[in-house]
Amino acid sequence: MNEEGEESDQTIIERRFIRLVQRGRWEFVQRVN
């Protein structure tokens, strides 16, 4: 049970991190353009 909970938390954190990275890239690209 604990392992599954930890995995779900990791996936949520990873998704948030990926979104932040994507936003950062888009902002950087827009600034360059």
KOLVEX-452763 format. One record per atom (N, C-alpha, C): residue in three letters; residue number from 1; x, y, z; atom name. Coordinates in Angstrom, 1 decimal. Example, Ala and Ser with C-alpha at 12.3 -4.5 7.8 and 13.67 -1.06 7.14 Angstrom:
<pts>
Ala,1,13.2,-5.7,7.8,N
Ala,1,12.3,-4.5,7.8,CA
Ala,1,13.2,-3.3,7.8,C
Ser,2,12.8,-2.2,7.1,N
Ser,2,13.7,-1.1,7.1,CA
Ser,2,12.9,0.0,7.9,C
</pts>
This chain:
<pts>
Met,1,0.8,-1.2,0.0,N
Met,1,0.0,0.0,0.0,CA
Met,1,0.9,1.2,0.0,C
Asn,2,1.9,1.3,0.9,N
Asn,2,2.7,2.5,1.0,CA
Asn,2,3.5,2.7,-0.4,C
Glu,3,4.0,1.6,-1.0,N
Glu,3,4.7,1.7,-2.2,CA
Glu,3,3.8,2.4,-3.3,C
Glu,4,2.6,1.9,-3.4,N
Glu,4,1.7,2.4,-4.4,CA
Glu,4,1.4,3.9,-4.2,C
Gly,5,1.3,4.3,-2.9,N
Gly,5,1.0,5.7,-2.6,CA
Gly,5,2.2,6.5,-2.9,C
Glu,6,3.4,6.0,-2.7,N
Glu,6,4.6,6.8,-3.0,CA
Glu,6,4.7,6.9,-4.5,C
Glu,7,4.4,5.9,-5.3,N
Glu,7,4.5,6.0,-6.7,CA
Glu,7,3.6,7.0,-7.2,C
Ser,8,2.3,7.0,-6.7,N
Ser,8,1.3,8.0,-7.2,CA
Ser,8,1.8,9.4,-6.9,C
Asp,9,2.4,9.6,-5.7,N
Asp,9,2.9,11.0,-5.3,CA
Asp,9,4.1,11.3,-6.3,C
Gln,10,4.9,10.4,-6.6,N
Gln,10,6.0,10.7,-7.6,CA
Gln,10,5.5,11.1,-8.9,C
Thr,11,4.5,10.4,-9.4,N
Thr,11,3.9,10.7,-10.7,CA
Thr,11,3.3,12.1,-10.7,C
Ile,12,2.7,12.5,-9.6,N
Ile,12,2.1,13.8,-9.5,CA
Ile,12,3.2,14.9,-9.5,C
Ile,13,4.3,14.6,-8.8,N
Ile,13,5.4,15.6,-8.7,CA
Ile,13,6.0,15.7,-10.1,C
Glu,14,6.2,14.5,-10.7,N
Glu,14,6.9,14.5,-12.1,CA
Glu,14,6.0,15.3,-13.1,C
Arg,15,4.7,15.1,-13.0,N
Arg,15,3.8,15.8,-14.0,CA
Arg,15,3.9,17.3,-13.7,C
Arg,16,3.9,17.7,-12.4,N
Arg,16,4.0,19.2,-12.1,CA
Arg,16,5.4,19.7,-12.6,C
Phe,17,6.5,18.9,-12.4,N
Phe,17,7.8,19.3,-12.8,CA
Phe,17,7.8,19.5,-14.3,C
Ile,18,7.3,18.5,-15.0,N
Ile,18,7.3,18.5,-16.5,CA
Ile,18,6.5,19.8,-17.0,C
Arg,19,5.4,20.1,-16.4,N
Arg,19,4.6,21.2,-16.8,CA
Arg,19,5.4,22.5,-16.6,C
Leu,20,6.1,22.6,-15.5,N
Leu,20,6.9,23.8,-15.2,CA
Leu,20,8.1,23.9,-16.2,C
Val,21,8.7,22.8,-16.6,N
Val,21,9.8,22.8,-17.5,CA
Val,21,9.2,23.2,-18.9,C
Gln,22,8.1,22.7,-19.3,N
Gln,22,7.5,23.0,-20.6,CA
Gln,22,7.2,24.5,-20.6,C
Arg,23,6.6,25.0,-19.5,N
Arg,23,6.3,26.5,-19.5,CA
Arg,23,7.6,27.3,-19.6,C
Gly,24,8.6,26.9,-18.9,N
Gly,24,9.9,27.6,-18.9,CA
Gly,24,10.4,27.6,-20.3,C
Arg,25,10.3,26.4,-21.0,N
Arg,25,10.9,26.4,-22.4,CA
Arg,25,10.0,27.3,-23.3,C
Trp,26,8.7,27.2,-23.2,N
Trp,26,7.9,28.1,-24.0,CA
Trp,26,8.2,29.5,-23.8,C
Glu,27,8.4,29.9,-22.5,N
Glu,27,8.7,31.3,-22.2,CA
Glu,27,10.0,31.7,-22.8,C
Phe,28,11.0,30.8,-22.7,N
Phe,28,12.3,31.0,-23.3,CA
Phe,28,12.3,31.2,-24.8,C
Val,29,11.5,30.3,-25.4,N
Val,29,11.4,30.3,-26.9,CA
Val,29,10.7,31.7,-27.3,C
Gln,30,9.7,32.0,-26.6,N
Gln,30,9.0,33.3,-26.9,CA
Gln,30,9.9,34.5,-26.8,C
Arg,31,10.7,34.5,-25.7,N
Arg,31,11.6,35.6,-25.5,CA
Arg,31,12.7,35.6,-26.6,C
Val,32,13.2,34.5,-27.0,N
Val,32,14.2,34.4,-28.1,CA
Val,32,13.6,35.0,-29.4,C
Asn,33,12.4,34.5,-29.7,N
Asn,33,11.7,34.9,-30.9,CA
Asn,33,11.3,36.4,-30.8,C
</pts>
